[in-house]
Amino acid sequence: MMTRAFLLKALMKKTNHLISLNGFRSFSITNFSRCISTLILAEHENGCIKAQTVSTVVAANSLSESSSISLLLAGSGSSLQEAASQAASCHPSVSEVLVADSDKFEYPLAETWAKLVDFVRKQREYSHILACSSSFGKNVLPRVAAILDVSPVTDVVKILGSNEFIRPIYAGNALCTVRYTGPGPCILTIRTTSFPVTPVTADSESKKATISQIDLSDFKEDSDRKSRYVGQSVQDTERPDLGSARVVITGGRALKSVENFKMIEKLAEKLGGAVGATRAAVDAGYVPNDLQVGQTGKIVAPELYMAFGVSGAIQHIAGIKDSKVIVAVNKDSDAPIFQVADYGLVGDLFEVIPELMEKLPEKK
């Protein structure tokens, strides 16, 4: 058996550096961190990569100083290839874009997508698999985790290292630090509002990742698949997407009817913002459930968030607390929303909104 002195002498001869045994161990750990490779499930629509996916890339960049990041796109047709081309230059940290072009992925079914992720992982052995905390990511990644028999870390708001993360618990009232020690790949869903995208320079935009078509000849779907795609309804509107809008106008149950909720829509149009709603307003049938804001809806972080007739339940606050400026209007002076609002007005929304509409300049 080699003695400590003999080992040190051998190391000095080989590297021409004075190095201790402890230093040698730390060097091995550093090398391991540099081998981090991340697979991100990319969301795209009409040939464009969604902004949430780019925020997920920003989060993946925090895992290590130098890591390999790959985007996985699936679907069929020309729109998929257009999205892949955009994905190749969406962020300078992306090193590769993987494209699964097949009719099998025409619809976002979790069973098919989970099999695809496992298929790609077996070929490349990724250390981390990420998706944004959207309905798509929260639908697919838990199934992937079940296939790989690992525990996913959901709704990550901060990355401390390659295996240490912070996520909210108790409806956002507390933050929990999680250290992943599992044997398999680390699976994360990312709260994208916590990872804003910074503008890239012209030099960064010129850098494009390689685009690779995945060979699906050996890919096999489950013969006993228990789900099928029925349809998807999308509102035909020129308003910005709720998850990435700079201005969000939200209405609560106090609006009392579908007709009254149109006041919120008109105000949003005048401000060039998106429309949101509380769970109570959605349950009452005033608006579709894809406009719900909160812990069980969409997490938003606009520059301006305006809430009309919103009491401020803990689940709703959890979905808006990252907003830059929060404005609340409510008749109840004790409404919890005023505790987090930057500006609050105790008043009747049926009087405040028309007055506000009159004083706002016409949209050009």
C-alpha positions in Angstrom: 0.0 0.0 0.0 1.3 3.5 -0.9 2.1 5.9 1.9 0.8 9.5 1.9 4.3 10.8 1.3 4.9 8.5 -1.7 1.6 9.5 -3.3 2.4 13.2 -2.9 5.8 12.7 -4.4 4.3 10.9 -7.4 1.8 13.7 -7.9 4.4 16.4 -7.8 6.5 14.6 -10.5 3.5 14.2 -12.8 2.0 17.7 -12.6 5.0 19.8 -11.5 2.8 21.3 -8.9 2.8 21.1 -5.1 -0.6 19.5 -4.4 -2.0 18.1 -1.2 -4.3 15.0 -1.0 -7.2 17.2 0.0 -6.6 19.4 -3.0 -6.6 16.4 -5.3 -10.1 15.4 -4.0 -11.5 18.8 -4.6 -10.1 18.7 -8.1 -12.1 15.6 -8.8 -15.4 17.2 -7.6 -14.8 20.2 -9.8 -14.3 18.0 -12.8 -17.5 16.2 -12.0 -19.4 19.5 -11.9 -18.1 20.4 -15.3 -19.6 17.2 -16.7 -23.1 18.3 -16.1 -25.4 17.9 -19.1 -28.9 19.2 -19.1 -32.0 18.2 -21.2 -34.7 20.8 -21.4 -38.2 20.0 -22.7 -39.0 23.0 -25.0 -42.5 24.3 -25.5 -43.3 25.9 -28.8 -46.3 27.2 -30.6 -46.9 28.4 -34.2 -43.2 27.9 -35.0 -42.0 30.0 -32.0 -40.2 29.0 -28.8 -42.2 30.1 -25.7 -40.6 32.7 -23.5 -40.9 30.3 -20.5 -38.6 27.8 -22.2 -35.9 30.5 -22.5 -36.2 31.3 -18.8 -35.7 27.6 -18.1 -32.4 27.8 -20.1 -31.4 30.7 -17.8 -32.1 28.4 -14.8 -30.1 25.5 -16.3 -27.2 27.9 -16.8 -27.1 28.3 -12.9 -26.4 24.6 -12.4 -22.7 24.9 -13.3 -20.3 27.4 -14.7 -19.8 25.3 -17.8 -22.6 22.8 -18.6 -24.0 21.3 -21.8 -27.6 22.3 -22.4 -29.8 20.6 -25.0 -33.3 21.5 -26.0 -35.8 18.8 -26.9 -38.5 19.7 -29.4 -41.2 17.3 -30.6 -44.1 17.6 -33.0 -44.5 17.4 -36.8 -44.6 19.6 -39.8 -42.9 22.8 -40.9 -43.8 24.7 -37.7 -41.6 22.3 -35.7 -38.6 23.0 -38.0 -39.2 26.8 -37.7 -39.3 26.4 -33.9 -36.1 24.4 -34.0 -34.3 27.1 -36.0 -35.4 29.7 -33.5 -34.4 27.5 -30.6 -30.9 27.2 -32.0 -30.3 31.0 -31.4 -32.7 31.6 -28.5 -29.9 31.7 -25.9 -26.1 31.5 -26.2 -26.0 28.7 -23.5 -27.8 26.2 -25.7 -25.4 23.8 -27.3 -27.7 21.5 -29.2 -31.3 21.3 -30.3 -32.8 17.8 -30.6 -35.8 17.4 -32.9 -38.3 14.5 -32.8 -40.3 14.9 -35.9 -43.2 12.5 -36.0 -47.0 12.4 -36.0 -46.7 10.5 -32.7 -45.9 13.9 -31.0 -48.5 16.0 -32.8 -50.4 16.2 -29.5 -48.9 16.9 -26.0 -49.8 13.6 -24.4 -47.8 12.9 -21.2 -47.5 9.2 -21.9 -45.9 9.6 -25.3 -43.7 12.5 -24.3 -42.4 10.7 -21.2 -41.4 7.7 -23.3 -39.6 10.1 -25.7 -37.7 11.7 -22.8 -36.6 8.3 -21.5 -35.7 7.2 -25.1 -33.4 10.3 -25.5 -32.0 9.9 -22.0 -30.9 6.4 -22.6 -28.9 7.5 -25.7 -27.1 10.5 -24.0 -27.2 10.0 -20.2 -28.2 13.5 -19.0 -27.5 14.5 -15.5 -30.5 16.9 -15.3 -33.8 17.0 -17.0 -35.8 20.3 -16.8 -39.1 21.8 -17.8 -40.9 24.9 -16.8 -43.7 24.7 -14.2 -46.4 25.0 -16.8 -49.3 22.7 -17.3 -47.2 20.9 -19.9 -44.1 20.5 -17.7 -46.1 19.5 -14.6 -47.9 16.9 -16.7 -44.9 15.3 -18.3 -42.0 15.3 -15.8 -43.8 13.5 -13.0 -44.4 10.6 -15.4 -40.8 10.7 -16.5 -39.7 10.6 -12.8 -41.9 7.6 -12.3 -40.3 5.8 -15.2 -36.8 6.5 -13.9 -37.9 5.8 -10.3 -36.6 9.1 -8.9 -38.1 12.0 -6.9 -38.6 15.2 -8.9 -38.0 18.6 -7.4 -40.9 20.9 -8.4 -41.4 24.6 -8.8 -37.8 25.6 -8.2 -37.3 29.3 -7.6 -33.5 29.4 -7.0 -30.6 27.1 -7.8 -27.8 27.0 -5.3 -25.7 24.3 -7.0 -26.0 21.2 -9.2 -27.9 19.3 -6.6 -29.2 22.0 -4.2 -32.4 24.0 -4.9 -35.0 26.3 -3.2 -38.7 25.8 -3.7 -41.8 27.3 -2.0 -43.9 25.3 0.4 -47.1 26.1 2.3 -48.6 28.1 -0.6 -45.4 30.2 -0.8 -45.4 31.2 2.8 -42.1 29.4 3.4 -39.1 28.4 1.3 -37.5 25.0 1.5 -33.9 24.1 0.6 -33.8 20.7 -1.1 -30.6 18.7 -1.7 -31.0 15.9 -4.4 -29.0 12.8 -3.6 -30.6 10.3 -5.9 -28.7 7.9 -8.2 -30.5 8.8 -11.4 -30.9 12.1 -13.3 -32.1 15.2 -11.3 -35.6 16.1 -12.5 -36.7 19.7 -12.0 -39.6 21.9 -12.9 -38.7 25.6 -12.9 -40.8 28.6 -11.9 -39.8 30.7 -14.8 -40.8 34.1 -13.2 -37.9 33.6 -10.9 -35.4 33.4 -13.7 -35.8 36.5 -15.9 -34.2 36.6 -19.3 -31.6 39.4 -19.8 -31.2 40.9 -23.3 -28.5 39.3 -25.3 -25.8 41.2 -27.3 -25.5 41.1 -31.1 -22.5 38.8 -30.8 -24.5 36.3 -28.7 -27.4 36.3 -31.2 -25.0 35.2 -34.0 -24.1 32.1 -32.1 -26.3 29.2 -33.1 -26.6 25.7 -31.6 -26.4 22.6 -33.8 -29.8 21.0 -34.8 -30.0 17.2 -34.7 -32.8 15.1 -35.9 -33.6 12.2 -33.5 -33.6 8.7 -35.1 -37.0 7.4 -34.0 -36.8 4.0 -35.8 -36.4 2.2 -32.5 -38.9 4.3 -30.6 -42.0 2.3 -29.5 -45.1 3.6 -27.9 -47.0 1.7 -25.2 -49.6 -0.5 -26.8 -51.9 -0.1 -23.7 -51.9 3.7 -23.6 -54.7 4.8 -21.4 -55.2 8.4 -22.7 -56.1 10.0 -26.0 -56.1 13.5 -27.3 -59.6 15.1 -27.5 -58.9 18.7 -28.3 -57.6 22.0 -27.1 -59.5 25.4 -27.0 -57.5 28.6 -27.3 -59.0 32.0 -27.0 -58.6 34.1 -30.1 -57.3 37.4 -28.8 -54.7 39.9 -29.5 -53.8 40.4 -25.9 -50.4 39.2 -24.7 -49.9 35.8 -23.0 -50.8 35.9 -19.3 -47.6 34.2 -18.2 -45.2 36.7 -19.9 -47.3 39.9 -20.0 -45.8 43.2 -18.7 -49.2 44.3 -17.4 -51.8 42.0 -15.9 -55.4 43.2 -15.0 -57.2 40.7 -12.7 -60.8 40.6 -11.6 -62.4 38.7 -8.7 -65.8 37.4 -7.7 -66.9 40.9 -6.8 -67.5 41.6 -10.5 -70.6 39.4 -10.1 -71.2 38.5 -13.8 -69.7 37.7 -17.2 -70.9 41.0 -18.6 -69.3 43.0 -15.7 -66.0 41.2 -16.3 -65.8 42.8 -19.7 -64.8 45.9 -17.8 -61.6 44.2 -16.9 -61.1 43.1 -20.5 -61.6 46.7 -21.8 -59.1 48.1 -19.3 -56.6 45.5 -20.2 -56.9 46.3 -23.9 -56.4 50.0 -23.2 -53.3 49.3 -21.1 -52.0 46.6 -23.6 -52.1 44.0 -20.9 -53.3 40.5 -20.2 -56.5 39.5 -18.4 -56.4 37.4 -15.2 -58.9 36.1 -12.8 -59.2 34.6 -9.3 -60.2 31.0 -8.8 -63.6 32.2 -7.4 -64.2 34.1 -10.6 -63.3 31.1 -12.8 -65.5 28.8 -10.7 -68.4 31.2 -11.1 -68.0 30.9 -14.9 -67.1 34.5 -15.6 -64.0 33.5 -17.6 -62.2 30.3 -18.8 -59.9 28.5 -16.4 -56.8 29.3 -18.5 -57.0 32.9 -17.1 -56.8 31.8 -13.5 -53.9 33.4 -11.5 -52.5 31.8 -8.4 -51.0 28.7 -6.9 -53.4 26.4 -8.8 -53.4 28.6 -11.9 -50.6 30.6 -13.6 -47.7 32.2 -11.8 -47.2 35.8 -13.0 -44.5 38.4 -12.5 -45.5 41.5 -14.6 -44.1 45.0 -14.2 -47.7 46.1 -13.2 -50.3 43.9 -11.6 -53.8 45.4 -11.0 -56.4 43.6 -8.9 -60.0 44.6 -8.8 -62.4 43.0 -6.4 -59.7 40.5 -5.3 -59.7 39.7 -1.6 -56.2 38.2 -1.7 -56.4 34.6 -0.6 -53.1 33.0 0.2 -53.2 30.8 -2.9 -53.7 33.9 -5.1 -50.9 35.8 -3.4 -48.5 32.9 -4.0 -49.0 33.4 -7.8 -48.4 37.2 -7.9 -45.9 38.1 -5.2 -43.0 38.4 -7.7 -44.8 41.3 -9.5 -42.8 44.5 -9.6 -45.8 46.8 -8.7 -49.1 45.6 -7.2 -52.2 47.9 -7.3 -55.3 46.7 -5.5 -58.9 48.1 -5.5 -61.4 46.6 -3.0 -64.3 47.9 -0.9 -63.1 45.9 2.1 -60.3 47.9 3.9 -59.3 44.7 5.7 -58.8 42.6 2.5 -55.5 40.7 2.7 -54.6 41.9 -0.8 -53.7 45.3 0.8 -50.9 43.7 2.8 -48.9 43.0 -0.3 -50.1 45.8 -2.5 -47.7 48.7 -3.3 -50.7 50.9 -3.9 -54.2 50.3 -2.5 -57.5 52.0 -2.9 -60.6 51.3 -0.8 -63.4 51.9 -3.2 -66.1 50.4 -5.4 -64.6 48.9 -8.6 -67.7 49.8 -10.5 -66.9 53.4 -9.9 -63.1 53.2 -10.1 -62.7 51.4 -13.4 -65.0 53.8 -15.5 -63.2 56.8 -14.0 -59.8 55.2 -14.7 -60.9 54.4 -18.3 -61.8 58.1 -18.8 -58.5 59.4 -17.6 -56.3 56.9 -19.5 -55.2 58.1 -23.0 -56.5 56.3 -26.0 -54.3 53.4 -27.2 -52.5 54.3 -30.4 
